Amino acid sequence: MVWGKLGSITLATNTTNGITITPSSPSKLNQYMIHSMVDANQKPPTLKLSGTSTSVAYRKSDNGAADPTPSTGEPDVRLGDGTSDMQGFSVGYVCNIDGQEKLGIHHYVNAVTTNSGTAPARSERVFKDSTTAQFTSLRFRMHTGASNVVAGSNFTVLGSDADLYVVQDGAVFYEKDTNKEYILNNGVWSEL
């Protein structure tokens, strides 16, 4: 599977609005990466898919602890816990098939403190969004609207659909089965 970049934004200034990426067309499989820079007394980051209201349910495990009662009826997925998270890094995956509920897996690690004497904290999430229409954007922000996403934070979204790629004229394709080569010229493949 090949991933193509659907969008990537690094903040130049602090914002309470978070970061939204709206690809030109929805992708069935999405991967996202978040490097969250936070200031004091921050809530953990959240992820919101467009078109959702209070339809998200998720399970979690923090630092390997037992799974507490699942959260249901949420507007977005809380990607970590705590109120004093330092900078963190997240990687997640979301399936976005039209007509199907959206399923996601998320991994988050944060520094907790800035010295090497304290181990980082980690969180794992699995989530489901009961909305069946394809989402067209993803938004990363802090859990409370008044909390800043700090300058230097990055949100990157990748997609896996093959139509994300354009093959340019002059490209050469070698077919191993027939031992033939083809060149693309004005959108037409011709044998060499």
C-alpha positions as CSV (number, residue, x, y, z in Angstrom):
1,M,0.0,0.0,0.0
2,V,1.3,3.4,-0.9
3,W,0.5,6.5,1.2
4,G,0.1,9.9,-0.3
5,K,0.1,13.2,1.6
6,L,-3.4,14.7,1.8
7,G,-2.2,17.7,3.9
8,S,0.3,18.9,6.4
9,I,0.2,22.0,8.5
10,T,2.8,23.3,11.0
11,L,1.5,26.3,13.1
12,A,3.4,29.5,13.0
13,T,1.3,31.0,15.9
14,N,-0.8,29.7,18.7
15,T,-4.5,29.1,18.0
16,T,-7.5,27.9,20.0
17,N,-9.2,26.7,16.7
18,G,-6.8,23.8,16.3
19,I,-5.6,22.5,12.9
20,T,-8.0,21.3,10.2
21,I,-7.0,19.4,7.1
22,T,-9.5,19.2,4.2
23,P,-8.2,16.9,1.4
24,S,-9.4,17.6,-2.2
25,S,-11.2,14.2,-2.1
26,P,-11.9,11.8,0.7
27,S,-9.6,8.7,1.1
28,K,-10.9,5.3,2.2
29,L,-7.9,4.7,4.4
30,N,-6.2,7.5,6.3
31,Q,-3.2,7.8,8.5
32,Y,-2.5,10.9,10.6
33,M,0.4,12.1,12.7
34,I,0.4,14.8,15.3
35,H,3.2,16.5,17.0
36,S,1.5,18.6,19.7
37,M,3.3,21.4,21.4
38,V,1.4,22.6,24.4
39,D,1.6,25.2,27.1
40,A,0.9,24.9,30.8
41,N,-2.3,23.3,32.1
42,Q,-3.3,21.9,28.7
43,K,-6.0,19.3,28.2
44,P,-5.0,16.4,25.9
45,P,-5.5,16.7,22.1
46,T,-8.7,15.5,20.4
47,L,-9.5,14.4,16.9
48,K,-12.8,15.3,15.1
49,L,-14.0,14.0,11.8
50,S,-16.2,16.3,9.7
51,G,-19.9,15.5,9.7
52,T,-20.0,14.1,13.3
53,S,-22.0,15.5,16.2
54,T,-22.1,13.3,19.2
55,S,-21.8,10.0,17.5
56,V,-18.3,8.9,18.6
57,A,-17.6,6.0,21.0
58,Y,-14.1,4.9,22.2
59,R,-12.2,2.6,24.5
60,K,-8.9,3.5,26.0
61,S,-5.9,2.3,27.9
62,D,-3.5,4.7,29.6
63,N,0.0,3.6,30.5
64,G,-1.1,-0.1,30.1
65,A,-3.9,0.2,32.7
66,A,-7.1,-1.8,32.5
67,D,-9.8,-0.4,30.1
68,P,-12.3,1.7,32.0
69,T,-16.0,2.1,31.0
70,P,-16.0,3.0,27.3
71,S,-16.9,6.6,26.4
72,T,-20.0,7.0,24.2
73,G,-21.9,9.9,22.6
74,E,-18.8,12.1,22.3
75,P,-18.3,14.8,19.7
76,D,-14.7,13.9,19.1
77,V,-12.1,11.4,20.3
78,R,-9.9,12.4,23.3
79,L,-6.5,11.2,22.3
80,G,-4.9,11.2,25.8
81,D,-5.7,12.0,29.4
82,G,-4.4,14.4,32.0
83,T,-4.3,18.2,32.4
84,S,-0.6,18.9,32.3
85,D,0.6,17.0,29.2
86,M,3.9,18.3,27.8
87,Q,4.7,17.9,24.1
88,G,3.3,14.7,22.6
89,F,3.4,12.6,19.4
90,S,0.4,10.7,18.0
91,V,-0.1,8.2,15.2
92,G,-3.5,7.0,14.1
93,Y,-5.5,5.3,11.4
94,V,-9.1,5.8,10.3
95,C,-11.1,3.8,7.8
96,N,-13.4,6.1,5.8
97,I,-15.6,3.9,3.6
98,D,-18.8,5.5,2.3
99,G,-21.9,3.9,3.8
100,Q,-20.0,2.3,6.7
101,E,-19.3,3.4,10.3
102,K,-15.8,4.9,10.7
103,L,-13.3,2.8,12.7
104,G,-10.0,4.1,14.1
105,I,-6.9,3.2,16.0
106,H,-4.8,5.8,17.9
107,H,-1.4,5.8,19.7
108,Y,-0.2,8.8,21.8
109,V,2.9,9.4,23.8
110,N,3.8,12.5,25.8
111,A,6.8,13.7,27.6
112,V,5.0,14.4,31.0
113,T,8.1,16.4,32.2
114,T,11.1,17.8,30.3
115,N,13.8,15.8,32.2
116,S,15.1,12.3,31.5
117,G,14.3,11.1,35.0
118,T,10.6,10.6,34.2
119,A,9.2,8.0,31.8
120,P,6.8,9.2,29.1
121,A,3.1,8.5,29.3
122,R,1.3,6.6,26.7
123,S,-2.3,6.1,25.6
124,E,-4.0,3.8,23.2
125,R,-7.5,4.3,21.8
126,V,-9.8,2.5,19.4
127,F,-12.9,4.4,18.3
128,K,-16.0,4.2,16.2
129,D,-18.0,7.0,14.6
130,S,-21.6,5.9,13.7
131,T,-21.8,8.5,10.9
132,T,-21.9,6.5,7.6
133,A,-21.2,9.3,5.1
134,Q,-17.5,9.8,4.3
135,F,-15.8,12.5,6.3
136,T,-14.2,15.2,4.3
137,S,-11.8,16.8,6.9
138,L,-10.0,16.0,10.1
139,R,-9.4,18.5,12.9
140,F,-6.9,18.3,15.7
141,R,-7.3,20.6,18.7
142,M,-7.0,20.6,22.5
143,H,-9.9,19.2,24.6
144,T,-11.1,22.5,25.8
145,G,-11.7,25.3,23.3
146,A,-9.8,27.8,25.3
147,S,-6.6,25.8,25.3
148,N,-4.0,26.7,22.7
149,V,-2.5,24.5,20.1
150,V,1.0,26.0,20.3
151,A,3.2,27.3,17.5
152,G,5.4,24.5,16.2
153,S,2.6,21.9,16.4
154,N,2.2,19.8,13.2
155,F,-0.8,17.8,11.9
156,T,-0.2,15.6,8.8
157,V,-2.8,13.4,7.1
158,L,-2.0,10.6,4.6
159,G,-4.4,8.7,2.3
160,S,-4.0,5.4,0.4
161,D,-6.3,5.7,-2.6
162,A,-4.6,5.1,-5.9
163,D,-6.3,8.1,-7.6
164,L,-4.1,10.4,-5.5
165,Y,-1.2,9.9,-7.9
166,V,-0.7,11.4,-11.4
167,V,1.8,9.6,-13.7
168,Q,3.6,12.1,-15.8
169,D,4.3,11.9,-19.5
170,G,7.7,10.3,-20.2
171,A,7.2,7.6,-17.5
172,V,8.3,4.1,-18.5
173,F,6.6,0.9,-17.4
174,Y,8.3,-2.5,-17.6
175,E,5.9,-5.5,-17.7
176,K,7.8,-8.5,-16.3
177,D,5.4,-11.1,-17.6
178,T,5.7,-10.1,-21.3
179,N,9.2,-8.5,-21.1
180,K,7.9,-5.4,-22.8
181,E,8.4,-1.7,-22.0
182,Y,5.8,1.1,-22.4
183,I,6.1,4.9,-22.3
184,L,3.4,7.4,-21.4
185,N,2.9,10.2,-23.9
186,N,-0.2,12.5,-23.7
187,G,-2.0,10.1,-21.4
188,V,-1.5,7.1,-23.8
189,W,0.8,4.1,-23.1
190,S,2.8,3.0,-26.1
191,E,5.1,0.0,-26.4
192,L,8.8,0.9,-26.9
